[in-house]
Structures are given as structure tokens and as C-alpha cells.
Amino acid sequence: MAGRTTGPVLSAEDVTVRFTGRDATVNAVNGVSFTLEAGEVLCILGESGSGKSVTLRALMRLLPARRTQLSGRIEIAGRDVMAMGHRTLADLRGTEVGMIFQEPMVAFDPVYTVGRQIAETIIRHEGTSRGEARRRAIDLLDRVRIPSPERRLRAYPHELSGGMRQRAMIALALCCNPSLLLADEPTTALDATVQIQILLLLRELQRELGMAVIFVTHDVGVAVEIGDRIAVMYGGRFVETGPVREIMHNPRHPYTRGLLSSTVHGSLRGRTLEAIPGSPPDMTRLPPGCAFSPRCQFAEPRCETPPDEFRLTPHHMVRCVRAADG
Amino acid sequence: MTTLDSRQQATVDAAQVAVQSRGYWATVGVRIRDDKVTVACGVVLALIVLSAIFADLIALADPYKASMIKRLAPIGTDGYPLGADEMGRDMLTRLLYGGRLSLFMGISPIVIALAIGGTLGLVAGFLGGRVNMAIMRVMDVFYAFPSVLLAVAISGALGAGIGNAIVSLTLVFIPPITRVTESVTTQVRSLDYVEAARASGAGNLTIIRVHVLSNVLGPVFIYSTSLISVSIILASGLSFLGLGTEPPEPEWGLMLNTLRQSIYVNPWVAALPGAMIFFTSLTFNLLSDGLRSAMDVRL
């Protein structure tokens, strides 16, 4: 694709999102910084309400402007997203960045056929003819392994199965060859067998097209399957980031450890799963220091102040005071 | 057993292929064809509308020609198949001609109200916030009055006449259409596919035109069809009160009014205009019900 710069596909710095409601302000994302190179897959791992999906939407400025305060710096392919006007932003969405949603059932407009929705997007962004857009749509459906794509093109979303719909959703997100794909728990609504098919397909397409992917999930297994790097999110912050292998073998943040030990591994047969005590923090009243400290078994007085980033290796970051102790 | 299963599977596949190979409107057509009540209503309504349009060709007599001898002639009198009214005018002819004005006065306010109320509701629902507040609270003011009273009051203030009756009826129907459009739009706006469209680079106008309108128009259109029956009754009511059409113009509501005094002399003839109003509004209602179930893709 022309015009692609050699720098990182995405760089975000101190991204902060607040939702101002009638009676409370929700601090959904509290200073997230990261960069993403071309062809890299970053998994954002966290439980419900940790700010994963909000971070993803903030990158494309998809959050409702009226109730959202968004600050920080976001650059996609070297262009400043925060400074973009409505038109530039609309051009960016769908061309440079594609997005896949959690519920393929509701992410398609029920009154148009799948093919029409894909073709419309191609026409809107590239101004191709209807016939050409149709050909591209067939090609895309074929690419996401949908059998007899010509016929599926004329199908309405409700006529497809869940897995098929998610494949079509991927086709829609890929229709203008984006350099960055945002995936918001795309496999959560699917059953286990379809889930692995979709993951494999995504991985394959990502390698083939050399896309950078941000993949949001709450499933450790999924993160390991698809990710190059993992960012563990808690209370609107990345608490630990690093290569998948390193996070899996050497988790340093107590929350990451908790997450891993509460997940089923093959090697842990015969042992009781440990759960993290307590519940996720109330995002309207976050603790002043480390957000995890109220649930942390190693909490100490130092946790009252916000912990700084600590780099174990250039690529492995932990946000915990104990990590520095070694 | 297995052969049975595979055969059933084959039937299911064939059925799926059949459904998929059909377009949206073809599916709607098939559904309507299978719904006998809707088909019957459609036929009756088409007959009423066509007979009103081609009244000059069908009618045997002059709708204004009075006859002192034939006053209130009963149904079946020679040359007066449906009897005559209090001035001796042929009832059949007047009912045919009356359909023109009654249908026009029933349908045109809805069409205008759909254009105005639909736009207001769409804007209010899509923009939300203060705009929504402003539009919807103004509509609430109109809601404070019963619709019949509001129509009568506006018509009374503007004066009698067909134009004024249509204006007053339009004003009566704007608030409910606005409200329905607004609630459907608000619902659609927050759905994932609108966000998905935005994520794939659609601007506000595209979203309204392509996604909101197509999902909102169906329910709103069907709701408006059901309002036509109310509108016909209200229009007739205005004429009945002397606020719509003026005599000697034939119009069902007005005819009902003038024949009211003859109800003890010849009740069958006097009831005819009322029966026409009843049948027309009933068929409109049933037809809109049938359309609703046929046009929903997801059913």
C-alpha cells in the first residue's frame, strides 16, 4: 500500500478517557502508552470493566464525543488522530484501520445483504464501480473461507451462522486493506470449535497481509494463541506488558500471576484453581495508589502512591513497586 | 433412520437455498400472498380506491341531481340501487364520489405528517441531547390535548374548508409520528451496526441515510398506515361537524351528518356512509398489520 511509513503503525501516549455522567465521572482509561510495529499482534488482556474495549475505541475516536473526555496523543501511520477533523477521521476508519466487533449478530445492519454492506464500504472509500466492488466482495468472502461466496453475498446477516457472520465481519474489516486491525473480543460470542477456527483464520490473514493487530480479550488461552505481545490491563492501566512467552513464564505483577493461576493449564492437573479475591475496582472511585492494591496479598504502605513503570528487560514492563525489589 | 435423516437434511438445505435465492421484496410478496386476510383487505381497499378514482365512469347518475319524489327512497328502488338521500340524490353515486374526498382528506394529512414528523423524529433521535429535548417537549404540548378536540379546535379557529381541515389533521398527526420515529431512531442509533458503520468510515449523513432510515422507515411507515384509518374517521368527523367539506359536496362524513335526521325514516340508507367509513378504516388497519408481519426480515 502506498504511503505507508516505516515508523510504527500506531503509537499511543498517555491516552486517558473519562466519561462524565450525570452523577459520577468514570475514569475508564488512565494513561495508556504503547507502540505497535507493522505485522505485530498485541493482545490486551483484562477482565470486564478494565478499560480494554474503551482503549480500543479511543484509538479510533469512536466514543460518543458529548460525554467523553479524551486526552493524550494517538498517531496512526504517522498521522495525528487527535487533530483530525470529522472527514479525515472517516477516511481513516475503514481504510487504514479496520475493526471487528464482539457480536457479529448485531454488527451487521439487518436490512441489507452481507455483500451489499461490504461493497458499499469499498465504494465509499475507493470510489470503484459497483461491479468491481462486488468482485472484490466475493474475493474477500473467499479469502475468509466462506464457502460458495457468490451465494452468501446475497444472504442477509440473519441467514448466516455465528461463525460465518464473524468471518463476514472480518471480510468487511479487511475490505480496504487496513494496516491496523482492531479486534474487540471477536471470539467471545462463538462456541469453542468455531472460536479456534476464527483465531487461526485471523492469524493466517494477519501474516499474509502483514497487518498489525490489537486483539482485546479476557481469555488467557486466546491471548497466548494469537498474540506476539500481551498487555495486561487493570483499572484502566497497563500493569504488565511483554512478549507472550515472557509473560507466561515469568509473570511479575501479582494481578498477572493471579490471572494465570486462575486459568486452566494442562500442567496443573490435580491442583485447585486459585481465584483472585475481591472484585474489580469501581472506576468512579479508583484508589489513589496502585489500583490492584485492595485485592493484592502483597500490598504494603508503598502501594499508596501510584507505582511507576519498571522495565525488567527493554520489552517487559511491570507497574508494581515489588518488581524493582527483584 | 440415517437415510431419513439425510433426506430431511436435504429438504432443509433445499429450503434454505430457496429462501436465500430470493430477494427481500420477493420474500415479502410471498408472505403477503400466503396471508389470506391481508390479501382480502388489499383487494377490498383497491376496489374502494379505484371506484373512487373512476367514479365518473362507474356512476349511473349525477351526484348533485336532486329529486323531490325519490327522497329517502329505500334500497333497491328502480334506478336507485342503494336508495336516495334526503334530497333524492342517488346514494350509490354519492358514495362513489364521496370516496374521493374522504380518502383524500384521510390520506393526505398522514403523508404530510409523515414527511414533517418523520424528519423531526429522525433529527431528534439521532442528535439526542438538547435538540431532542426541544423537539420532544414541543410535541408533548400537542399531546396534552385529545386528538379529536385538537383537530376540532384548530379547524374551528382556521374556519371551515377542505384545506383547513387537512392542515388541522396534519398538526394532529405530527406528534405521534414524531414520537414513534424518535424512539425507533434512538434504539437504532445505539446498535452495534451503526458503530460498525462508523468504524468502517461512514459519516453521519451516510449513517442516517443508509442505516438509520432503512431500519426506521419500515416501522414508521406501518404505524402511519394504521393512522390513516383514524385520519379518515377524524376527517369524516370534521365534516360531520360542518368544519370540513361543505354541502352539497359528497363526502362520507358530511353525508352521515345530513342523513342523521332521517335515521328513523330510512335507517338502512342513513347507515351506508358510516358503513363505508367503517370498512375503509378497518381494511387499512388490517392491511397495515399484515404488512408489518410480512416486512420484518427477521420473522
Interface residues (C-beta under 8 A of the other chain):
Chain A: M60 L62 R66 H86 R87 A90 D91 L92 R93 G94 T95 V97 G98 M99 F101 E103 V106 A107 F108 D109 P110 V111 Y112 E120 T121 R124 H125 R151 R154 A155 Y156 H158 E159 M169 L172 A173 C175 L182
Chain B: Q16 V17 V19 Q20 S21 G23 Y24 G128 G129 L191 D192 Y193 E195 A196 A197 R198 A199 S200 G201 A202 G203 N204 T206 V210 H211 S214 N215 G218 V297 R298
